[in-house]
Amino acid sequence: MGQKATLEGDSAVIVSLSEAAMHMYSAAIDALPFPEDKKFHKRADVVLSGLRKLRAALTDAAGSDRPSPAVIVALSGVRQRYDSLMAHAAAAPGSSLGQQIYVTRVHAKLSAHEVANGAGLRAGLLDELEAGATPTDTEAAKIRDTIAALGGLPGDDHGIHAVPTPAEEESSDESQVSGWDPVLVTENAG
């Protein structure tokens, strides 16, 4: 009886910590700038990184000898929030191929291993790209072909978003970084 109480207590602590972390991540997600803002991807990537760590910890907890419905419910919530933010990031201008292939493969109900194997990519590459790594030109071409073969990004009639070149990023209009058009704001003030 004492061992079971300890295991239930451990699960309760894990779930409580997960809930606290999710509260902070949800606040950070709600505070993200508009997707067109140059800061969007940098800030979203920080949240996604934290969610990946939380997801990994809860996956370990769910796979341990501590059976707990509360842990798998917490894990499900983290995965859902992660998938939602990845979809938002993948749909934003300047999204990475890692974000795009993640959303495409999840929509297609395929694992990273299945997609990598089917596309002729090395094992683990898609997980690395999801975490922000940059593919080689050959890998990028295979990923674009795979995204196209799977029907493109969900909800996107035009396929893959173009990743802007540094010259395109520099030429963006700073006045609309937050999504506000100063002309409209001043004309409609008061």
C-alpha positions as CSV (number, residue, x, y, z in Angstrom):
1,M,0.0,0.0,0.0
2,G,2.8,2.4,0.8
3,Q,4.5,1.9,-2.6
4,K,1.3,2.6,-4.4
5,A,0.7,5.8,-2.5
6,T,4.3,6.9,-3.3
7,L,3.7,6.2,-7.0
8,E,0.4,8.1,-7.0
9,G,2.2,11.0,-5.2
10,D,4.9,11.1,-7.8
11,S,2.4,11.2,-10.6
12,A,0.5,14.0,-8.8
13,V,3.8,16.0,-8.6
14,I,4.6,15.4,-12.2
15,V,1.1,16.5,-13.3
16,S,1.2,19.6,-11.1
17,L,4.6,20.7,-12.5
18,S,3.2,20.0,-16.0
19,E,0.2,22.1,-15.4
20,A,2.3,25.0,-14.0
21,A,4.6,24.8,-17.1
22,M,1.6,24.7,-19.5
23,H,0.1,27.8,-17.8
24,M,3.4,29.6,-18.6
25,Y,3.6,28.3,-22.1
26,S,-0.1,29.2,-22.8
27,A,0.6,32.7,-21.6
28,A,3.7,32.9,-23.9
29,I,1.7,31.6,-26.8
30,D,-1.1,34.1,-26.2
31,A,1.5,36.9,-26.2
32,L,3.1,35.9,-29.5
33,P,3.3,38.7,-32.0
34,F,1.4,38.5,-35.3
35,P,2.8,35.8,-37.6
36,E,4.0,38.5,-40.0
37,D,6.2,40.0,-37.3
38,K,9.9,39.3,-37.7
39,K,10.0,38.3,-34.0
40,F,7.3,35.7,-34.3
41,H,9.4,32.7,-35.3
42,K,12.1,33.4,-32.8
43,R,9.6,33.7,-29.9
44,A,7.5,30.7,-31.1
45,D,10.7,28.6,-31.4
46,V,11.5,29.3,-27.7
47,V,8.0,28.1,-26.7
48,L,8.2,25.1,-29.0
49,S,11.5,24.1,-27.5
50,G,10.1,24.2,-24.0
51,L,7.1,22.2,-25.1
52,R,9.3,19.6,-26.7
53,K,11.1,19.2,-23.4
54,L,7.9,19.0,-21.4
55,R,6.5,16.5,-23.9
56,A,9.6,14.3,-23.6
57,A,9.4,14.3,-19.8
58,L,5.7,13.4,-19.8
59,T,6.4,10.7,-22.4
60,D,9.0,9.2,-20.1
61,A,6.6,9.5,-17.1
62,A,3.7,7.9,-19.1
63,G,6.0,5.0,-20.1
64,S,7.2,4.3,-16.6
65,D,5.9,1.8,-14.1
66,R,3.8,4.6,-12.6
67,P,0.4,4.1,-14.2
68,S,-1.6,7.3,-14.0
69,P,-4.4,8.5,-16.2
70,A,-3.5,12.1,-15.1
71,V,-0.1,11.8,-16.6
72,I,-1.4,10.7,-20.0
73,V,-4.1,13.4,-19.9
74,A,-1.3,16.0,-19.3
75,L,0.8,14.5,-22.1
76,S,-2.2,14.6,-24.5
77,G,-2.7,18.3,-23.6
78,V,0.9,19.2,-24.2
79,R,0.9,17.3,-27.6
80,Q,-2.3,19.1,-28.7
81,R,-0.9,22.5,-27.8
82,Y,2.4,21.7,-29.4
83,D,0.7,20.6,-32.6
84,S,-1.5,23.7,-32.7
85,L,1.5,26.0,-32.3
86,M,3.5,24.1,-34.9
87,A,0.6,24.4,-37.3
88,H,0.4,28.2,-36.6
89,A,4.2,28.5,-37.1
90,A,4.2,26.4,-40.3
91,A,1.4,28.6,-41.8
92,A,3.3,31.8,-41.0
93,P,5.5,33.5,-43.5
94,G,9.1,32.4,-43.2
95,S,8.3,29.0,-41.6
96,S,11.0,26.4,-41.6
97,L,11.0,23.1,-43.5
98,G,11.1,21.4,-40.1
99,Q,7.8,23.0,-39.1
100,Q,6.3,22.4,-42.5
101,I,7.2,18.7,-42.7
102,Y,6.0,18.2,-39.1
103,V,2.6,19.6,-39.7
104,T,2.3,17.8,-43.1
105,R,3.3,14.4,-41.6
106,V,1.0,14.8,-38.5
107,H,-1.9,15.7,-40.8
108,A,-1.1,12.6,-42.9
109,K,-0.9,10.5,-39.7
110,L,2.7,9.4,-40.3
111,S,5.6,9.2,-37.9
112,A,8.9,11.0,-38.4
113,H,10.5,7.6,-38.9
114,E,8.0,6.6,-41.6
115,V,8.4,9.9,-43.5
116,A,12.2,9.9,-43.3
117,N,12.3,6.3,-44.5
118,G,9.9,6.9,-47.3
119,A,11.7,10.1,-48.4
120,G,15.1,8.5,-48.3
121,L,16.3,10.7,-45.4
122,R,18.5,9.6,-42.5
123,A,16.8,8.5,-39.3
124,G,16.5,11.3,-36.8
125,L,16.7,14.1,-39.4
126,L,13.1,15.2,-39.1
127,D,13.3,15.4,-35.3
128,E,16.5,17.6,-35.7
129,L,14.7,19.8,-38.2
130,E,11.7,20.2,-35.9
131,A,14.1,21.4,-33.2
132,G,15.6,24.0,-35.6
133,A,18.4,22.3,-37.5
134,T,18.9,23.3,-41.1
135,P,18.8,20.7,-43.9
136,T,21.3,20.4,-46.6
137,D,20.2,21.4,-50.1
138,T,19.7,17.7,-51.0
139,E,17.7,17.0,-47.9
140,A,15.6,20.2,-48.4
141,A,14.7,19.1,-51.9
142,K,13.6,15.7,-50.7
143,I,11.5,17.3,-47.9
144,R,9.8,19.7,-50.3
145,D,9.0,16.7,-52.6
146,T,7.6,14.8,-49.7
147,I,5.5,17.7,-48.6
148,A,4.1,18.0,-52.1
149,A,3.5,14.3,-52.4
150,L,1.6,14.4,-49.1
151,G,-0.7,17.1,-50.5
152,G,1.2,20.2,-49.2
153,L,0.6,22.0,-45.9
154,P,-2.9,21.4,-44.6
155,G,-5.1,24.4,-45.3
156,D,-2.6,25.8,-47.8
157,D,-3.7,25.7,-51.5
158,H,-0.3,26.8,-52.7
159,G,2.0,24.2,-51.2
160,I,5.2,25.1,-49.3
161,H,5.7,28.6,-47.9
162,A,8.9,30.2,-49.3
163,V,11.5,30.8,-46.7
164,P,12.6,34.4,-47.2
165,T,16.1,35.2,-48.2
166,P,18.1,37.6,-45.9
167,A,17.6,40.3,-48.5
168,E,13.8,39.9,-48.3
169,E,13.9,40.0,-44.5
170,E,15.8,43.3,-44.5
171,S,13.4,44.9,-46.9
172,S,10.3,44.3,-44.8
173,D,8.4,47.4,-43.6
174,E,9.4,48.0,-39.9
175,S,6.3,50.1,-39.4
176,Q,4.1,47.0,-39.6
177,V,6.1,44.7,-37.4
178,S,3.3,44.3,-34.9
179,G,0.6,44.1,-37.5
180,W,-0.4,47.8,-37.0
181,D,-0.6,50.2,-39.9
182,P,0.4,53.6,-38.4
183,V,-1.5,55.5,-41.1
184,L,-4.8,53.7,-40.2
185,V,-4.2,54.1,-36.5
186,T,-3.6,57.9,-36.7
187,E,-6.4,58.4,-39.2
188,N,-8.9,56.6,-37.0
189,A,-7.7,57.9,-33.6
190,G,-10.0,59.8,-31.3
